Amino acid sequence: MSRLRAETYQAGNRIKIFINGKAYDVNEGETLLAALTATGHKTLRHSRKLGEPRGALCGMGVCYECLVTINNRPNQKACMTRVEDRMEVLTDEA
């Protein structure tokens, strides 16, 4: 039988990440999307065609709405990336 539940997350240590150049303390082990949402970052990018704001949609790696730049690597899915200490994140908010 396959596992249907995501692995259990328990908040632990706090680490520092940088979002658009500003430092934030977030929970070690959480996804970048969770950290972005917790720090109030709702607009992660803008649509190419109309320039409309985009943010979290599926939260499980299917859609591509949460693409951000992580440590100078563009087009990374925030929902599929765990935060790492000193991680640098750029969104289209900047």
PDB file as gemmi writes it, atoms N, CA and C in Angstrom:
CRYST1    1.000    1.000    1.000  90.00  90.00  90.00 P 1                      
ATOM      1  N   MET A   1       0.842  -1.182   0.000  1.00  0.00           N  
ATOM      2  CA  MET A   1       0.000   0.000   0.000  1.00  0.00           C  
ATOM      3  C   MET A   1       0.887   1.244   0.000  1.00  0.00           C  
ATOM      4  N   SER A   2       0.582   2.210  -0.835  1.00  0.00           N  
ATOM      5  CA  SER A   2       1.394   3.424  -0.907  1.00  0.00           C  
ATOM      6  C   SER A   2       1.009   4.399   0.202  1.00  0.00           C  
ATOM      7  N   ARG A   3       1.964   5.216   0.578  1.00  0.00           N  
ATOM      8  CA  ARG A   3       1.744   6.234   1.595  1.00  0.00           C  
ATOM      9  C   ARG A   3       1.028   7.413   0.984  1.00  0.00           C  
ATOM     10  N   LEU A   4      -0.066   7.824   1.572  1.00  0.00           N  
ATOM     11  CA  LEU A   4      -0.820   8.950   1.040  1.00  0.00           C  
ATOM     12  C   LEU A   4      -0.559  10.243   1.796  1.00  0.00           C  
ATOM     13  N   ARG A   5      -0.013  10.157   2.963  1.00  0.00           N  
ATOM     14  CA  ARG A   5       0.249  11.359   3.752  1.00  0.00           C  
ATOM     15  C   ARG A   5       1.680  11.836   3.563  1.00  0.00           C  
ATOM     16  N   ALA A   6       1.828  13.145   3.602  1.00  0.00           N  
ATOM     17  CA  ALA A   6       3.171  13.721   3.541  1.00  0.00           C  
ATOM     18  C   ALA A   6       3.883  13.430   4.856  1.00  0.00           C  
ATOM     19  N   GLU A   7       5.182  13.449   4.812  1.00  0.00           N  
ATOM     20  CA  GLU A   7       5.944  13.210   6.029  1.00  0.00           C  
ATOM     21  C   GLU A   7       5.594  14.289   7.052  1.00  0.00           C  
ATOM     22  N   THR A   8       5.520  13.908   8.301  1.00  0.00           N  
ATOM     23  CA  THR A   8       5.136  14.830   9.373  1.00  0.00           C  
ATOM     24  C   THR A   8       6.219  15.878   9.568  1.00  0.00           C  
ATOM     25  N   TYR A   9       5.786  17.112   9.712  1.00  0.00           N  
ATOM     26  CA  TYR A   9       6.717  18.211   9.919  1.00  0.00           C  
ATOM     27  C   TYR A   9       6.588  18.712  11.346  1.00  0.00           C  
ATOM     28  N   GLN A  10       7.686  18.877  12.039  1.00  0.00           N  
ATOM     29  CA  GLN A  10       7.682  19.446  13.375  1.00  0.00           C  
ATOM     30  C   GLN A  10       8.636  20.618  13.384  1.00  0.00           C  
ATOM     31  N   ALA A  11       8.119  21.769  13.803  1.00  0.00           N  
ATOM     32  CA  ALA A  11       8.960  22.965  13.866  1.00  0.00           C  
ATOM     33  C   ALA A  11      10.107  22.728  14.835  1.00  0.00           C  
ATOM     34  N   GLY A  12      11.273  23.123  14.422  1.00  0.00           N  
ATOM     35  CA  GLY A  12      12.448  22.927  15.268  1.00  0.00           C  
ATOM     36  C   GLY A  12      13.235  24.218  15.368  1.00  0.00           C  
ATOM     37  N   ASN A  13      14.475  24.151  14.987  1.00  0.00           N  
ATOM     38  CA  ASN A  13      15.362  25.307  15.054  1.00  0.00           C  
ATOM     39  C   ASN A  13      14.941  26.369  14.056  1.00  0.00           C  
ATOM     40  N   ARG A  14      15.329  27.585  14.350  1.00  0.00           N  
ATOM     41  CA  ARG A  14      15.088  28.693  13.431  1.00  0.00           C  
ATOM     42  C   ARG A  14      16.380  28.926  12.656  1.00  0.00           C  
ATOM     43  N   ILE A  15      16.237  29.201  11.365  1.00  0.00           N  
ATOM     44  CA  ILE A  15      17.379  29.534  10.521  1.00  0.00           C  
ATOM     45  C   ILE A  15      17.084  30.836   9.805  1.00  0.00           C  
ATOM     46  N   LYS A  16      18.101  31.417   9.215  1.00  0.00           N  
ATOM     47  CA  LYS A  16      17.958  32.696   8.522  1.00  0.00           C  
ATOM     48  C   LYS A  16      18.013  32.476   7.017  1.00  0.00           C  
ATOM     49  N   ILE A  17      17.032  33.049   6.321  1.00  0.00           N  
ATOM     50  CA  ILE A  17      17.070  33.080   4.855  1.00  0.00           C  
ATOM     51  C   ILE A  17      16.893  34.524   4.419  1.00  0.00           C  
ATOM     52  N   PHE A  18      17.244  34.811   3.186  1.00  0.00           N  
ATOM     53  CA  PHE A  18      17.125  36.161   2.643  1.00  0.00           C  
ATOM     54  C   PHE A  18      16.130  36.142   1.492  1.00  0.00           C  
ATOM     55  N   ILE A  19      15.097  36.964   1.612  1.00  0.00           N  
ATOM     56  CA  ILE A  19      14.082  37.072   0.573  1.00  0.00           C  
ATOM     57  C   ILE A  19      14.135  38.486   0.019  1.00  0.00           C  
ATOM     58  N   ASN A  20      14.472  38.608  -1.240  1.00  0.00           N  
ATOM     59  CA  ASN A  20      14.618  39.915  -1.894  1.00  0.00           C  
ATOM     60  C   ASN A  20      15.545  40.829  -1.100  1.00  0.00           C  
ATOM     61  N   GLY A  21      16.621  40.231  -0.558  1.00  0.00           N  
ATOM     62  CA  GLY A  21      17.642  40.988   0.145  1.00  0.00           C  
ATOM     63  C   GLY A  21      17.381  41.246   1.613  1.00  0.00           C  
ATOM     64  N   LYS A  22      16.215  40.877   2.120  1.00  0.00           N  
ATOM     65  CA  LYS A  22      15.879  41.115   3.526  1.00  0.00           C  
ATOM     66  C   LYS A  22      15.945  39.794   4.294  1.00  0.00           C  
ATOM     67  N   ALA A  23      16.523  39.829   5.500  1.00  0.00           N  
ATOM     68  CA  ALA A  23      16.689  38.624   6.309  1.00  0.00           C  
ATOM     69  C   ALA A  23      15.400  38.266   7.049  1.00  0.00           C  
ATOM     70  N   TYR A  24      15.117  36.965   7.111  1.00  0.00           N  
ATOM     71  CA  TYR A  24      13.955  36.438   7.841  1.00  0.00           C  
ATOM     72  C   TYR A  24      14.385  35.197   8.598  1.00  0.00           C  
ATOM     73  N   ASP A  25      13.858  35.029   9.806  1.00  0.00           N  
ATOM     74  CA  ASP A  25      14.048  33.802  10.559  1.00  0.00           C  
ATOM     75  C   ASP A  25      12.873  32.883  10.272  1.00  0.00           C  
ATOM     76  N   VAL A  26      13.162  31.668   9.840  1.00  0.00           N  
ATOM     77  CA  VAL A  26      12.117  30.696   9.471  1.00  0.00           C  
ATOM     78  C   VAL A  26      12.416  29.370  10.152  1.00  0.00           C  
ATOM     79  N   ASN A  27      11.453  28.467  10.115  1.00  0.00           N  
ATOM     80  CA  ASN A  27      11.620  27.148  10.724  1.00  0.00           C  
ATOM     81  C   ASN A  27      12.461  26.236   9.845  1.00  0.00           C  
ATOM     82  N   GLU A  28      13.501  25.681  10.422  1.00  0.00           N  
ATOM     83  CA  GLU A  28      14.327  24.716   9.715  1.00  0.00           C  
ATOM     84  C   GLU A  28      13.466  23.517   9.337  1.00  0.00           C  
ATOM     85  N   GLY A  29      13.601  23.036   8.115  1.00  0.00           N  
ATOM     86  CA  GLY A  29      12.895  21.848   7.675  1.00  0.00           C  
ATOM     87  C   GLY A  29      11.614  22.112   6.921  1.00  0.00           C  
ATOM     88  N   GLU A  30      11.092  23.345   6.963  1.00  0.00           N  
ATOM     89  CA  GLU A  30       9.860  23.606   6.232  1.00  0.00           C  
ATOM     90  C   GLU A  30      10.164  23.908   4.769  1.00  0.00           C  
ATOM     91  N   THR A  31       9.139  23.884   3.943  1.00  0.00           N  
ATOM     92  CA  THR A  31       9.352  24.199   2.536  1.00  0.00           C  
ATOM     93  C   THR A  31       9.549  25.702   2.381  1.00  0.00           C  
ATOM     94  N   LEU A  32      10.188  26.069   1.300  1.00  0.00           N  
ATOM     95  CA  LEU A  32      10.371  27.486   1.013  1.00  0.00           C  
ATOM     96  C   LEU A  32       9.022  28.163   0.816  1.00  0.00           C  
ATOM     97  N   LEU A  33       8.078  27.481   0.194  1.00  0.00           N  
ATOM     98  CA  LEU A  33       6.750  28.067   0.002  1.00  0.00           C  
ATOM     99  C   LEU A  33       6.092  28.379   1.344  1.00  0.00           C  
ATOM    100  N   ALA A  34       6.214  27.467   2.312  1.00  0.00           N  
ATOM    101  CA  ALA A  34       5.663  27.720   3.648  1.00  0.00           C  
ATOM    102  C   ALA A  34       6.340  28.928   4.287  1.00  0.00           C  
ATOM    103  N   ALA A  35       7.655  29.032   4.123  1.00  0.00           N  
ATOM    104  CA  ALA A  35       8.391  30.164   4.693  1.00  0.00           C  
ATOM    105  C   ALA A  35       7.999  31.473   4.006  1.00  0.00           C  
ATOM    106  N   LEU A  36       7.855  31.450   2.694  1.00  0.00           N  
ATOM    107  CA  LEU A  36       7.436  32.652   1.963  1.00  0.00           C  
ATOM    108  C   LEU A  36       6.047  33.094   2.415  1.00  0.00           C  
ATOM    109  N   THR A  37       5.142  32.146   2.550  1.00  0.00           N  
ATOM    110  CA  THR A  37       3.781  32.465   2.981  1.00  0.00           C  
ATOM    111  C   THR A  37       3.790  33.016   4.405  1.00  0.00           C  
ATOM    112  N   ALA A  38       4.544  32.382   5.292  1.00  0.00           N  
ATOM    113  CA  ALA A  38       4.606  32.812   6.691  1.00  0.00           C  
ATOM    114  C   ALA A  38       5.195  34.215   6.842  1.00  0.00           C  
ATOM    115  N   THR A  39       6.052  34.613   5.924  1.00  0.00           N  
ATOM    116  CA  THR A  39       6.671  35.938   6.002  1.00  0.00           C  
ATOM    117  C   THR A  39       5.913  36.983   5.188  1.00  0.00           C  
ATOM    118  N   GLY A  40       4.734  36.601   4.672  1.00  0.00           N  
ATOM    119  CA  GLY A  40       3.870  37.564   3.994  1.00  0.00           C  
ATOM    120  C   GLY A  40       4.119  37.750   2.510  1.00  0.00           C  
ATOM    121  N   HIS A  41       4.906  36.909   1.911  1.00  0.00           N  
ATOM    122  CA  HIS A  41       5.202  37.018   0.483  1.00  0.00           C  
ATOM    123  C   HIS A  41       4.180  36.203  -0.316  1.00  0.00           C  
ATOM    124  N   LYS A  42       3.181  36.877  -0.823  1.00  0.00           N  
ATOM    125  CA  LYS A  42       2.115  36.190  -1.552  1.00  0.00           C  
ATOM    126  C   LYS A  42       2.349  36.190  -3.053  1.00  0.00           C  
ATOM    127  N   THR A  43       2.891  37.265  -3.588  1.00  0.00           N  
ATOM    128  CA  THR A  43       3.197  37.327  -5.018  1.00  0.00           C  
ATOM    129  C   THR A  43       4.618  36.832  -5.217  1.00  0.00           C  
ATOM    130  N   LEU A  44       4.749  35.732  -5.940  1.00  0.00           N  
ATOM    131  CA  LEU A  44       6.066  35.143  -6.162  1.00  0.00           C  
ATOM    132  C   LEU A  44       6.606  35.436  -7.545  1.00  0.00           C  
ATOM    133  N   ARG A  45       5.706  35.614  -8.500  1.00  0.00           N  
ATOM    134  CA  ARG A  45       6.098  35.931  -9.865  1.00  0.00           C  
ATOM    135  C   ARG A  45       4.915  36.584 -10.556  1.00  0.00           C  
ATOM    136  N   HIS A  46       5.105  36.996 -11.807  1.00  0.00           N  
ATOM    137  CA  HIS A  46       4.025  37.575 -12.616  1.00  0.00           C  
ATOM    138  C   HIS A  46       3.914  36.778 -13.914  1.00  0.00           C  
ATOM    139  N   SER A  47       2.684  36.638 -14.407  1.00  0.00           N  
ATOM    140  CA  SER A  47       2.478  35.868 -15.637  1.00  0.00           C  
ATOM    141  C   SER A  47       3.178  36.569 -16.801  1.00  0.00           C  
ATOM    142  N   ARG A  48       3.661  35.775 -17.727  1.00  0.00           N  
ATOM    143  CA  ARG A  48       4.397  36.331 -18.875  1.00  0.00           C  
ATOM    144  C   ARG A  48       3.496  37.139 -19.797  1.00  0.00           C  
ATOM    145  N   LYS A  49       2.307  36.656 -20.045  1.00  0.00           N  
ATOM    146  CA  LYS A  49       1.436  37.283 -21.032  1.00  0.00           C  
ATOM    147  C   LYS A  49       0.790  38.578 -20.531  1.00  0.00           C  
ATOM    148  N   LEU A  50       0.160  38.530 -19.368  1.00  0.00           N  
ATOM    149  CA  LEU A  50      -0.587  39.690 -18.873  1.00  0.00           C  
ATOM    150  C   LEU A  50       0.070  40.396 -17.689  1.00  0.00           C  
ATOM    151  N   GLY A  51       1.138  39.827 -17.157  1.00  0.00           N  
ATOM    152  CA  GLY A  51       1.813  40.443 -16.025  1.00  0.00           C  
ATOM    153  C   GLY A  51       1.030  40.353 -14.728  1.00  0.00           C  
ATOM    154  N   GLU A  52       0.111  39.409 -14.647  1.00  0.00           N  
ATOM    155  CA  GLU A  52      -0.709  39.252 -13.447  1.00  0.00           C  
ATOM    156  C   GLU A  52       0.093  38.577 -12.334  1.00  0.00           C  
ATOM    157  N   PRO A  53      -0.154  38.969 -11.070  1.00  0.00           N  
ATOM    158  CA  PRO A  53       0.574  38.352  -9.964  1.00  0.00           C  
ATOM    159  C   PRO A  53       0.211  36.880  -9.798  1.00  0.00           C  
ATOM    160  N   ARG A  54       1.206  36.087  -9.465  1.00  0.00           N  
ATOM    161  CA  ARG A  54       1.022  34.656  -9.253  1.00  0.00           C  
ATOM    162  C   ARG A  54       1.626  34.285  -7.904  1.00  0.00           C  
ATOM    163  N   GLY A  55       1.017  33.303  -7.261  1.00  0.00           N  
ATOM    164  CA  GLY A  55       1.514  32.823  -5.974  1.00  0.00           C  
ATOM    165  C   GLY A  55       1.212  31.352  -5.828  1.00  0.00           C  
ATOM    166  N   ALA A  56       1.125  30.898  -4.594  1.00  0.00           N  
ATOM    167  CA  ALA A  56       0.888  29.480  -4.320  1.00  0.00           C  
ATOM    168  C   ALA A  56      -0.442  29.036  -4.903  1.00  0.00           C  
ATOM    169  N   LEU A  57      -0.423  27.871  -5.542  1.00  0.00           N  
ATOM    170  CA  LEU A  57      -1.662  27.310  -6.072  1.00  0.00           C  
ATOM    171  C   LEU A  57      -1.801  25.865  -5.596  1.00  0.00           C  
ATOM    172  N   CYS A  58      -1.020  24.963  -6.152  1.00  0.00           N  
ATOM    173  CA  CYS A  58      -1.201  23.550  -5.791  1.00  0.00           C  
ATOM    174  C   CYS A  58      -0.383  23.152  -4.565  1.00  0.00           C  
ATOM    175  N   GLY A  59       0.799  23.736  -4.397  1.00  0.00           N  
ATOM    176  CA  GLY A  59       1.640  23.411  -3.255  1.00  0.00           C  
ATOM    177  C   GLY A  59       2.255  22.016  -3.281  1.00  0.00           C  
ATOM    178  N   MET A  60       2.190  21.337  -4.436  1.00  0.00           N  
ATOM    179  CA  MET A  60       2.753  19.991  -4.509  1.00  0.00           C  
ATOM    180  C   MET A  60       3.555  19.729  -5.781  1.00  0.00           C  
ATOM    181  N   GLY A  61       4.036  20.792  -6.428  1.00  0.00           N  
ATOM    182  CA  GLY A  61       4.952  20.630  -7.549  1.00  0.00           C  
ATOM    183  C   GLY A  61       4.342  20.404  -8.907  1.00  0.00           C  
ATOM    184  N   VAL A  62       3.038  20.528  -9.030  1.00  0.00           N  
ATOM    185  CA  VAL A  62       2.380  20.246 -10.301  1.00  0.00           C  
ATOM    186  C   VAL A  62       2.269  21.489 -11.177  1.00  0.00           C  
ATOM    187  N   CYS A  63       2.016  22.657 -10.600  1.00  0.00           N  
ATOM    188  CA  CYS A  63       1.605  23.796 -11.413  1.00  0.00           C  
ATOM    189  C   CYS A  63       2.718  24.720 -11.915  1.00  0.00           C  
ATOM    190  N   TYR A  64       3.673  25.109 -11.255  1.00  0.00           N  
ATOM    191  CA  TYR A  64       4.701  26.088 -11.651  1.00  0.00           C  
ATOM    192  C   TYR A  64       4.358  27.522 -11.260  1.00  0.00           C  
ATOM    193  N   GLU A  65       3.355  27.743 -10.447  1.00  0.00           N  
ATOM    194  CA  GLU A  65       3.004  29.111 -10.041  1.00  0.00           C  
ATOM    195  C   GLU A  65       3.962  29.668  -8.989  1.00  0.00           C  
ATOM    196  N   CYS A  66       4.711  28.823  -8.311  1.00  0.00           N  
ATOM    197  CA  CYS A  66       5.574  29.282  -7.219  1.00  0.00           C  
ATOM    198  C   CYS A  66       7.048  29.366  -7.623  1.00  0.00           C  
ATOM    199  N   LEU A  67       7.316  29.594  -8.891  1.00  0.00           N  
ATOM    200  CA  LEU A  67       8.707  29.669  -9.346  1.00  0.00           C  
ATOM    201  C   LEU A  67       9.402  30.916  -8.807  1.00  0.00           C  
ATOM    202  N   VAL A  68      10.585  30.714  -8.249  1.00  0.00           N  
ATOM    203  CA  VAL A  68      11.403  31.793  -7.716  1.00  0.00           C  
ATOM    204  C   VAL A  68      12.861  31.512  -8.087  1.00  0.00           C  
ATOM    205  N   THR A  69      13.717  32.470  -7.814  1.00  0.00           N  
ATOM    206  CA  THR A  69      15.153  32.280  -7.997  1.00  0.00           C  
ATOM    207  C   THR A  69      15.750  31.940  -6.634  1.00  0.00           C  
ATOM    208  N   ILE A  70      16.470  30.827  -6.553  1.00  0.00           N  
ATOM    209  CA  ILE A  70      17.084  30.374  -5.308  1.00  0.00           C  
ATOM    210  C   ILE A  70      18.587  30.278  -5.523  1.00  0.00           C  
ATOM    211  N   ASN A  71      19.335  31.048  -4.739  1.00  0.00           N  
ATOM    212  CA  ASN A  71      20.799  31.054  -4.837  1.00  0.00           C  
ATOM    213  C   ASN A  71      21.263  31.204  -6.292  1.00  0.00           C  
ATOM    214  N   ASN A  72      20.696  32.185  -6.968  1.00  0.00           N  
ATOM    215  CA  ASN A  72      21.023  32.535  -8.352  1.00  0.00           C  
ATOM    216  C   ASN A  72      20.582  31.490  -9.378  1.00  0.00           C  
ATOM    217  N   ARG A  73      19.754  30.531  -8.996  1.00  0.00           N  
ATOM    218  CA  ARG A  73      19.213  29.542  -9.938  1.00  0.00           C  
ATOM    219  C   ARG A  73      17.750  29.885 -10.190  1.00  0.00           C  
ATOM    220  N   PRO A  74      17.415  30.391 -11.382  1.00  0.00           N  
ATOM    221  CA  PRO A  74      16.028  30.783 -11.667  1.00  0.00           C  
ATOM    222  C   PRO A  74      15.098  29.587 -11.849  1.00  0.00           C  
ATOM    223  N   ASN A  75      13.801  29.873 -11.781  1.00  0.00           N  
ATOM    224  CA  ASN A  75      12.746  28.897 -12.070  1.00  0.00           C  
ATOM    225  C   ASN A  75      12.769  27.659 -11.176  1.00  0.00           C  
ATOM    226  N   GLN A  76      12.938  27.886  -9.880  1.00  0.00           N  
ATOM    227  CA  GLN A  76      12.912  26.803  -8.903  1.00  0.00           C  
ATOM    228  C   GLN A  76      11.546  26.792  -8.209  1.00  0.00           C  
ATOM    229  N   LYS A  77      10.996  25.618  -7.981  1.00  0.00           N  
ATOM    230  CA  LYS A  77       9.693  25.497  -7.329  1.00  0.00           C  
ATOM    231  C   LYS A  77       9.842  25.646  -5.819  1.00  0.00           C  
ATOM    232  N   ALA A  78       9.250  26.688  -5.281  1.00  0.00           N  
ATOM    233  CA  ALA A  78       9.337  26.949  -3.844  1.00  0.00           C  
ATOM    234  C   ALA A  78       8.653  25.857  -3.030  1.00  0.00           C  
ATOM    235  N   CYS A  79       7.609  25.261  -3.590  1.00  0.00           N  
ATOM    236  CA  CYS A  79       6.864  24.238  -2.845  1.00  0.00           C  
ATOM    237  C   CYS A  79       7.625  22.931  -2.724  1.00  0.00           C  
ATOM    238  N   MET A  80       8.614  22.715  -3.565  1.00  0.00           N  
ATOM    239  CA  MET A  80       9.364  21.458  -3.574  1.00  0.00           C  
ATOM    240  C   MET A  80      10.774  21.610  -2.997  1.00  0.00           C  
ATOM    241  N   THR A  81      11.050  22.780  -2.413  1.00  0.00           N  
ATOM    242  CA  THR A  81      12.384  23.077  -1.904  1.00  0.00           C  
ATOM    243  C   THR A  81      12.326  23.316  -0.404  1.00  0.00           C  
ATOM    244  N   ARG A  82      13.158  22.623   0.338  1.00  0.00           N  
ATOM    245  CA  ARG A  82      13.261  22.861   1.783  1.00  0.00           C  
ATOM    246  C   ARG A  82      14.207  24.030   2.019  1.00  0.00           C  
ATOM    247  N   VAL A  83      13.888  24.847   3.014  1.00  0.00           N  
ATOM    248  CA  VAL A  83      14.751  25.991   3.317  1.00  0.00           C  
ATOM    249  C   VAL A  83      16.096  25.505   3.839  1.00  0.00           C  
ATOM    250  N   GLU A  84      17.117  26.268   3.532  1.00  0.00           N  
ATOM    251  CA  GLU A  84      18.468  26.008   4.018  1.00  0.00           C  
ATOM    252  C   GLU A  84      19.006  27.299   4.598  1.00  0.00           C  
ATOM    253  N   ASP A  85      19.831  27.179   5.619  1.00  0.00           N  
ATOM    254  CA  ASP A  85      20.394  28.352   6.270  1.00  0.00           C  
ATOM    255  C   ASP A  85      21.139  29.225   5.262  1.00  0.00           C  
ATOM    256  N   ARG A  86      20.864  30.512   5.310  1.00  0.00           N  
ATOM    257  CA  ARG A  86      21.507  31.536   4.462  1.00  0.00           C  
ATOM    258  C   ARG A  86      21.046  31.473   3.004  1.00  0.00           C  
ATOM    259  N   MET A  87      19.984  30.743   2.704  1.00  0.00           N  
ATOM    260  CA  MET A  87      19.440  30.663   1.348  1.00  0.00           C  
ATOM    261  C   MET A  87      19.044  32.054   0.873  1.00  0.00           C  
ATOM    262  N   GLU A  88      19.318  32.350  -0.389  1.00  0.00           N  
ATOM    263  CA  GLU A  88      18.934  33.631  -0.972  1.00  0.00           C  
ATOM    264  C   GLU A  88      17.842  33.399  -2.003  1.00  0.00           C  
ATOM    265  N   VAL A  89      16.723  34.099  -1.826  1.00  0.00           N  
ATOM    266  CA  VAL A  89      15.545  33.904  -2.652  1.00  0.00           C  
ATOM    267  C   VAL A  89      15.153  35.234  -3.277  1.00  0.00           C  
ATOM    268  N   LEU A  90      14.854  35.203  -4.564  1.00  0.00           N  
ATOM    269  CA  LEU A  90      14.328  36.385  -5.251  1.00  0.00           C  
ATOM    270  C   LEU A  90      12.963  36.054  -5.830  1.00  0.00           C  
ATOM    271  N   THR A  91      12.011  36.947  -5.585  1.00  0.00           N  
ATOM    272  CA  THR A  91      10.685  36.828  -6.179  1.00  0.00           C  
ATOM    273  C   THR A  91      10.491  38.017  -7.102  1.00  0.00           C  
ATOM    274  N   ASP A  92       9.388  38.033  -7.832  1.00  0.00           N  
ATOM    275  CA  ASP A  92       9.087  39.171  -8.710  1.00  0.00           C  
ATOM    276  C   ASP A  92       8.582  40.383  -7.926  1.00  0.00           C  
ATOM    277  N   GLU A  93       8.432  40.248  -6.610  1.00  0.00           N  
ATOM    278  CA  GLU A  93       7.996  41.376  -5.778  1.00  0.00           C  
ATOM    279  C   GLU A  93       9.055  42.476  -5.739  1.00  0.00           C  
ATOM    280  N   ALA A  94      10.303  42.059  -5.838  1.00  0.00           N  
ATOM    281  CA  ALA A  94      11.425  42.987  -5.635  1.00  0.00           C  
ATOM    282  C   ALA A  94      11.403  44.139  -6.609  1.00  0.00           C  
TER     283      ALA A  94                                                      
END                                                                             
